[in-house]
Amino acid sequence: MKIATWNVNSVLARLPQVVKWLEAASSDVLCMQETKCIDERFPAEESLRLGYLSEAFVQAAYNRVAIL
Protein backbone atom coordinates (compact mmCIF):
# COMPACT_ATOMS: atom_id res chain seq x y z
CA MET A 1 0.00 0.00 0.00
CA LYS A 2 1.33 3.41 -0.99
CA ILE A 3 0.41 6.29 1.37
CA ALA A 4 1.44 9.88 0.68
CA THR A 5 1.03 13.15 2.53
CA TRP A 6 1.07 16.66 1.11
CA ASN A 7 0.84 20.08 2.76
CA VAL A 8 -1.11 21.34 -0.24
CA ASN A 9 -1.58 24.94 1.01
CA SER A 10 -4.93 25.39 -0.84
CA VAL A 11 -6.29 22.42 -2.74
CA LEU A 12 -8.34 24.65 -5.05
CA ALA A 13 -5.32 26.75 -6.06
CA ARG A 14 -3.24 23.62 -6.70
CA LEU A 15 -5.88 21.28 -8.08
CA PRO A 16 -4.15 20.86 -11.48
CA GLN A 17 -0.90 19.86 -9.70
CA VAL A 18 -2.76 17.49 -7.35
CA VAL A 19 -4.51 15.79 -10.29
CA LYS A 20 -1.24 15.48 -12.24
CA TRP A 21 0.55 14.04 -9.22
CA LEU A 22 -2.23 11.54 -8.45
CA GLU A 23 -2.23 10.32 -12.04
CA ALA A 24 1.56 9.88 -12.03
CA ALA A 25 2.12 8.55 -8.50
CA SER A 26 -0.68 5.97 -8.32
CA SER A 27 -0.84 6.40 -4.56
CA ASP A 28 -3.45 4.35 -2.70
CA VAL A 29 -4.04 7.05 -0.10
CA LEU A 30 -3.31 10.78 -0.12
CA CYS A 31 -3.52 12.77 3.12
CA MET A 32 -3.63 16.53 2.54
CA GLN A 33 -3.07 19.23 5.11
CA GLU A 34 -3.98 22.92 4.88
CA THR A 35 -6.56 22.40 2.16
CA LYS A 36 -7.90 25.90 2.97
CA CYS A 37 -11.23 24.85 1.55
CA ILE A 38 -14.57 24.46 3.27
CA ASP A 39 -16.03 20.99 2.94
CA GLU A 40 -18.73 22.12 0.52
CA ARG A 41 -16.12 23.41 -1.96
CA PHE A 42 -13.74 20.47 -1.71
CA PRO A 43 -13.28 18.94 -5.21
CA ALA A 44 -14.76 15.55 -4.28
CA GLU A 45 -16.09 14.96 -7.81
CA GLU A 46 -12.60 15.39 -9.27
CA SER A 47 -11.24 12.93 -6.71
CA LEU A 48 -13.96 10.43 -7.59
CA ARG A 49 -13.23 10.83 -11.32
CA LEU A 50 -9.66 9.77 -10.54
CA GLY A 51 -10.89 6.74 -8.61
CA TYR A 52 -10.51 8.13 -5.08
CA LEU A 53 -13.17 8.46 -2.42
CA SER A 54 -12.53 11.55 -0.33
CA GLU A 55 -13.34 12.88 3.09
CA ALA A 56 -12.62 16.44 4.20
CA PHE A 57 -12.49 17.52 7.83
CA VAL A 58 -12.99 20.99 9.25
CA GLN A 59 -10.88 21.97 12.23
CA ALA A 60 -10.02 25.66 12.44
CA ALA A 61 -9.87 28.43 9.85
CA TYR A 62 -6.91 27.13 7.84
CA ASN A 63 -6.26 23.78 9.49
CA ARG A 64 -8.48 21.76 7.23
CA VAL A 65 -7.43 18.28 6.16
CA ALA A 66 -8.61 15.73 3.63
CA ILE A 67 -8.00 12.06 2.94
CA LEU A 68 -8.34 10.50 -0.51
N, C-alpha and C positions, 0 to 999 in steps of 0.2 A: 504494500500500500504506500502510495506517495502522498505525503502531506506537506503543504507549503503554507507559509505565512507572509503577509505583505502589509506594511504600513502604507496604505494606498493614498492617504492624505487627499481624499475626495474621490469617491468612486465615479461620480458623474463626470468630473473633469478628466479622469483618466480611463474612462470606459473603453475607448479604442485600444489602449495599451493592455488593459486587463483581458479583453477578448483575444487579442493577438497572443498574449502570453499563455492563456488557457489553451488555445488551439495548438500551440507549439509544445508546451510542457506536458500535456496529458496528465496533470495532477489529479488524484482521486478526490482530494479535499483541499480547499483553499480557505484559509482563515484570514480575514481582512480586518485591520484596525483603522481607526480614524476615517470611517467611510464618509463622515460629514454629510449624511443624507438621512432624512427622516424615513421611517419604514415605508411610508406610502409612496415615496419617490424612488426607492431602491429598484434597480433594473432587474427584477426577478424574471421577467419574460425573456430577457437576453440570456440570463443564466440558464433558464430552462431550454432555450433554443440550442445551447451548447451542450446540453445533456446533464446539467447540474441543478439539483434542487437547492434552494437557498433559504436561509433564515437570517433576518436582521434583528438586532437587539438594540434598544435604546437605553443608554445609561445617562450621561449628562450631555450638555450642549454639543461638544465635539468628540466625545468618547463613545462613538457608536461603533459597533462591530458587526460583522456578518460572517457566516459560514456557508460555503458552497460545497 
